[in-house]
C-alpha cells in the first residue's frame, strides 16, 4: 500500500512539474493543481486552436448524451434523469478536456521520459 501511495504522489508531482514547465512558470511552482490545469487548457487552446478544441468538446458532449439516451429506464443498465444527465455530461467532458491538456503538456515537454 505504501508503494502505491508513493507512486501516486510521484506521478502527481511529475504532472505538476510538467504543467509548470510547459507554461513557462518558474520551478518549483507554488500554484495549486487546479490553476495549473486551467492554465494548461488555455495554452492548449492557443496552440491547437479554438475551433478544434470546441469541436472536440461538442463531439464529446454529443457522444456522451447519445450514450445516456441509449440508457433509458426501459432498458437494462444505468439510467439518469434529465438534470443529472446534463451534469454528468458536463463533468465527463470537463474531465476529458483536463486529461487532454495534461497529455498535451507531457508530449510537448517530454515530461514522460525518464532521465538518468
The 8 nearest C-alpha neighbors of each residue, nearest first, counted from 0:
[[1, 3, 2, 4, 5, 6, 7, 8],
 [0, 2, 4, 3, 5, 6, 7, 8],
 [1, 3, 5, 4, 0, 6, 7, 8],
 [4, 2, 6, 0, 5, 1, 7, 8],
 [5, 3, 7, 1, 6, 2, 8, 0],
 [4, 6, 2, 8, 3, 7, 9, 1],
 [5, 7, 3, 9, 4, 8, 2, 10],
 [8, 6, 10, 4, 9, 5, 11, 3],
 [9, 7, 11, 5, 10, 6, 4, 12],
 [8, 10, 6, 12, 11, 7, 5, 13],
 [9, 11, 13, 7, 8, 12, 14, 6],
 [12, 10, 8, 14, 9, 13, 7, 15],
 [13, 11, 15, 9, 14, 10, 8, 16],
 [12, 14, 10, 16, 15, 11, 9, 17],
 [13, 15, 17, 11, 12, 16, 10, 18],
 [16, 14, 12, 18, 13, 17, 19, 11],
 [17, 15, 13, 19, 14, 18, 20, 12],
 [16, 18, 20, 14, 19, 15, 110, 21],
 [17, 19, 21, 15, 20, 16, 104, 14],
 [20, 18, 24, 16, 22, 17, 21, 15],
 [19, 21, 17, 23, 22, 18, 24, 16],
 [22, 20, 18, 23, 19, 104, 17, 108],
 [23, 21, 19, 20, 24, 18, 39, 42],
 [24, 22, 20, 21, 19, 25, 18, 26],
 [23, 25, 19, 22, 20, 26, 28, 21],
 [26, 24, 28, 27, 23, 19, 20, 29],
 [27, 25, 28, 24, 19, 16, 20, 29],
 [26, 28, 25, 29, 16, 19, 24, 15],
 [27, 29, 26, 30, 25, 19, 24, 16],
 [28, 30, 27, 31, 26, 32, 25, 19],
 [29, 31, 28, 34, 32, 35, 33, 19],
 [32, 30, 34, 33, 29, 35, 28, 15],
 [31, 33, 35, 34, 36, 30, 15, 37],
 [32, 34, 36, 35, 31, 37, 30, 38],
 [35, 33, 37, 36, 32, 31, 38, 30],
 [34, 36, 38, 32, 33, 37, 39, 18],
 [35, 37, 39, 33, 34, 38, 32, 40],
 [38, 36, 40, 34, 39, 35, 33, 41],
 [39, 37, 35, 41, 36, 40, 34, 42],
 [40, 38, 42, 36, 41, 37, 100, 43],
 [39, 41, 43, 37, 42, 38, 100, 44],
 [40, 42, 44, 38, 43, 39, 45, 37],
 [43, 41, 39, 45, 40, 44, 46, 38],
 [44, 42, 40, 46, 41, 45, 47, 39],
 [43, 45, 41, 48, 47, 49, 42, 46],
 [46, 44, 42, 43, 48, 47, 41, 49],
 [47, 45, 43, 44, 48, 42, 41, 49],
 [48, 46, 44, 43, 45, 51, 49, 52],
 [47, 49, 44, 45, 50, 51, 46, 52],
 [50, 48, 52, 44, 51, 53, 47, 45],
 [49, 51, 53, 48, 52, 54, 47, 55],
 [52, 50, 54, 53, 49, 48, 55, 47],
 [53, 51, 55, 49, 54, 50, 56, 48],
 [52, 54, 56, 50, 51, 55, 49, 57],
 [55, 53, 51, 57, 56, 52, 50, 58],
 [54, 56, 58, 52, 53, 57, 59, 51],
 [57, 55, 59, 53, 58, 54, 60, 52],
 [56, 58, 60, 54, 59, 55, 61, 53],
 [57, 59, 55, 61, 56, 60, 54, 62],
 [60, 58, 56, 62, 57, 61, 55, 63],
 [59, 61, 57, 63, 62, 58, 64, 56],
 [62, 60, 64, 58, 59, 63, 65, 57],
 [61, 63, 65, 59, 64, 60, 58, 66],
 [64, 62, 66, 60, 65, 61, 88, 59],
 [65, 63, 67, 61, 66, 62, 60, 68],
 [64, 66, 62, 68, 63, 67, 61, 69],
 [65, 67, 69, 63, 64, 68, 62, 70],
 [68, 66, 64, 70, 69, 65, 63, 84],
 [69, 67, 65, 70, 66, 71, 64, 78],
 [68, 70, 66, 67, 71, 65, 74, 64],
 [71, 69, 67, 78, 68, 77, 74, 76],
 [70, 72, 78, 73, 74, 69, 68, 67],
 [73, 71, 78, 74, 70, 75, 77, 76],
 [72, 74, 71, 75, 70, 78, 76, 69],
 [75, 73, 72, 71, 70, 76, 69, 78],
 [74, 76, 73, 77, 72, 70, 71, 78],
 [75, 77, 74, 70, 78, 72, 71, 73],
 [78, 76, 70, 79, 75, 72, 71, 74],
 [77, 79, 71, 70, 72, 76, 80, 67],
 [80, 78, 84, 83, 81, 77, 67, 71],
 [79, 81, 83, 82, 84, 78, 85, 71],
 [80, 82, 84, 83, 85, 79, 86, 67],
 [83, 81, 84, 85, 80, 86, 79, 87],
 [84, 82, 86, 85, 81, 80, 87, 79],
 [83, 85, 81, 87, 82, 79, 86, 80],
 [86, 84, 88, 82, 83, 87, 89, 81],
 [85, 87, 83, 89, 88, 84, 90, 82],
 [88, 86, 90, 84, 89, 85, 83, 91],
 [87, 89, 85, 91, 86, 90, 92, 63],
 [90, 88, 86, 92, 87, 91, 93, 85],
 [91, 89, 93, 87, 92, 88, 94, 86],
 [90, 92, 94, 88, 93, 89, 95, 87],
 [91, 93, 95, 89, 94, 90, 88, 60],
 [94, 92, 90, 96, 95, 91, 89, 97],
 [93, 95, 97, 91, 96, 92, 90, 98],
 [94, 96, 92, 98, 93, 97, 91, 99],
 [97, 95, 99, 93, 94, 98, 100, 92],
 [98, 96, 94, 100, 99, 95, 93, 101],
 [97, 99, 101, 95, 100, 96, 102, 94],
 [98, 100, 96, 102, 97, 101, 103, 95],
 [101, 99, 103, 97, 98, 40, 102, 39],
 [102, 100, 104, 98, 103, 99, 97, 105],
 [101, 103, 105, 99, 104, 100, 98, 106],
 [104, 102, 100, 106, 101, 105, 107, 99],
 [105, 103, 107, 101, 102, 106, 21, 18],
 [106, 104, 110, 102, 108, 107, 103, 109],
 [105, 107, 103, 109, 104, 108, 102, 110],
 [106, 108, 104, 105, 109, 103, 21, 110],
 [109, 107, 110, 105, 106, 104, 21, 17],
 [108, 110, 106, 105, 111, 112, 107, 104],
 [111, 109, 105, 108, 112, 17, 106, 13],
 [110, 112, 109, 105, 113, 106, 108, 13],
 [113, 111, 110, 109, 114, 105, 108, 106],
 [112, 114, 111, 115, 110, 109, 13, 105],
 [115, 113, 112, 111, 110, 109, 13, 108],
 [114, 113, 112, 111, 110, 109, 13, 9]]
